[in-house]
Amino acid sequence: MNVAIGTTKDRSLYEDALRVRRIVFIEEQNVPEEEEMDSFEHESFHLVLYDGETPVGAGRLRFIDEGVGKIERICVLPSYRGRGAGRMVMEAIEQLAKTKGAKTAKLNAQTHAEPFYKKLGYTTVSGVFMDAGIPHVTMVKSLE
């Protein structure tokens, strides 16, 4: 599997990211499309994990404060879960954040995924809150 990174200007990569996000978030988790595709799309870096030519995972990164990279929309197709694909997406997106000057990574994790992020070194810094009808917590990790 390999990772590609780009912006919304990289049309085919961005469309591949949206394809994975649509399957996972809109179809599987019933997130409304207008919440999934938001106003931050054009200011974000988009990452796609490919198995050959097939997009199987995605995520996006944007900068919210000096030195803080916000990791969002992390998803992996159901048939690729539990096989290291999520870890590959996260390692690549953290490396991108570091390269762009982030000292801290921040994300809002669905509560069922909190143990996954804890294994990657993230610490929970909030109580549970609802986003798109799904319980989440905010988590952070030092990238230094």
Wavefront OBJ file of the C-alpha trace (Angstrom):
o trace
v 0.000 0.000 0.000
v 1.184 3.510 -0.700
v 0.139 7.020 0.321
v -0.436 10.089 -1.844
v -0.861 13.647 -0.549
v -2.314 16.680 -2.283
v -4.880 19.455 -2.152
v -8.270 19.987 -3.760
v -6.334 21.174 -6.855
v -5.166 17.578 -7.318
v -8.567 16.572 -8.680
v -8.146 12.805 -9.025
v -6.532 12.436 -5.585
v -9.178 14.639 -3.970
v -11.979 12.687 -5.684
v -10.418 9.426 -4.430
v -10.357 10.839 -0.880
v -13.996 11.856 -1.184
v -14.928 8.416 -2.531
v -13.541 6.691 0.605
v -15.036 9.338 2.919
v -18.438 8.990 1.220
v -18.463 5.193 1.725
v -17.367 5.338 5.373
v -18.991 8.474 6.723
v -22.069 9.104 4.549
v -23.107 5.553 3.618
v -21.858 3.540 6.610
v -22.233 6.096 9.436
v -25.103 8.211 8.024
v -23.260 11.537 8.317
v -25.121 14.175 6.273
v -23.159 15.033 3.111
v -23.300 18.775 3.876
v -21.526 18.096 7.192
v -18.943 15.776 5.651
v -17.919 18.149 2.843
v -17.367 21.399 4.720
v -15.850 24.844 4.224
v -12.348 23.617 5.185
v -11.860 21.344 2.156
v -9.862 23.922 0.154
v -7.501 24.908 2.988
v -6.622 21.307 3.873
v -4.090 18.765 2.712
v -5.760 15.523 1.636
v -4.172 12.112 1.993
v -5.209 8.895 0.285
v -3.986 5.378 1.024
v -3.959 3.196 -2.087
v -3.843 -0.559 -2.524
v -2.499 -0.585 -6.069
v -4.838 1.823 -7.883
v -7.692 1.425 -5.384
v -8.243 4.125 -2.739
v -8.797 2.344 0.606
v -8.143 5.020 3.244
v -8.190 8.794 3.572
v -7.636 11.710 5.893
v -7.098 15.422 5.871
v -4.876 17.902 7.683
v -5.307 21.594 8.287
v -3.627 24.086 10.567
v -5.802 25.704 13.224
v -3.197 27.531 15.338
v 0.527 28.213 15.170
v 2.149 24.790 15.408
v -1.131 22.839 15.683
v -2.159 20.448 12.934
v -5.774 19.285 13.083
v -6.179 15.764 11.745
v -9.635 15.113 10.363
v -11.725 12.681 8.312
v -9.547 9.648 9.033
v -11.253 6.626 7.490
v -10.494 3.188 6.106
v -12.783 0.990 4.020
v -14.352 -1.810 6.096
v -12.479 -4.600 4.286
v -9.113 -2.985 5.151
v -9.723 -2.398 8.866
v -7.585 -4.295 11.358
v -4.785 -4.703 8.808
v -2.610 -1.680 9.639
v -4.186 0.662 7.083
v -5.352 3.171 9.721
v -1.889 3.260 11.283
v -0.361 3.899 7.833
v -2.739 6.819 7.251
v -1.976 8.289 10.685
v 1.812 7.902 10.381
v 1.783 9.605 6.984
v -0.460 12.462 8.122
v 1.607 13.045 11.278
v 4.780 13.129 9.169
v 3.146 15.670 6.850
v 2.123 17.787 9.848
v 5.703 17.724 11.199
v 7.124 18.621 7.790
v 4.794 21.630 7.658
v 5.883 22.799 11.124
v 3.279 21.325 13.475
v 4.476 20.693 17.025
v 1.127 19.234 18.153
v -1.485 17.078 16.448
v -5.110 17.445 17.488
v -8.112 15.374 16.444
v -11.697 14.681 17.369
v -12.013 10.905 17.600
v -15.205 8.908 17.487
v -15.335 7.289 20.924
v -15.191 3.754 19.484
v -11.823 4.709 17.881
v -10.352 6.258 21.044
v -8.339 3.088 21.919
v -6.807 3.095 18.407
v -5.576 6.668 18.820
v -4.344 5.992 22.377
v -2.135 3.206 20.968
v -0.651 5.818 18.624
v 0.243 8.090 21.548
v -2.779 10.414 21.703
v -4.185 11.659 25.010
v -7.868 12.450 25.545
v -8.350 16.090 26.618
v -12.139 16.492 26.580
v -15.337 14.872 27.694
v -17.635 13.202 25.211
v -19.471 15.488 22.766
v -21.691 14.850 19.769
v -20.608 15.626 16.206
v -22.825 14.595 13.269
v -24.851 12.535 15.751
v -21.781 10.467 16.754
v -20.056 10.645 20.185
v -16.502 12.070 19.993
v -13.631 13.124 22.247
v -10.796 15.579 21.526
v -7.312 14.060 21.618
v -3.816 15.538 21.265
v -0.263 14.294 20.697
v 3.093 16.044 20.759
v 4.938 15.693 17.450
v 8.258 16.833 18.916
l 1 2 3 4 5 6 7 8 9 10 11 12 13 14 15 16 17 18 19 20 21 22 23 24 25 26 27 28 29 30 31 32 33 34 35 36 37 38 39 40 41 42 43 44 45 46 47 48 49 50 51 52 53 54 55 56 57 58 59 60 61 62 63 64 65 66 67 68 69 70 71 72 73 74 75 76 77 78 79 80 81 82 83 84 85 86 87 88 89 90 91 92 93 94 95 96 97 98 99 100 101 102 103 104 105 106 107 108 109 110 111 112 113 114 115 116 117 118 119 120 121 122 123 124 125 126 127 128 129 130 131 132 133 134 135 136 137 138 139 140 141 142 143 144
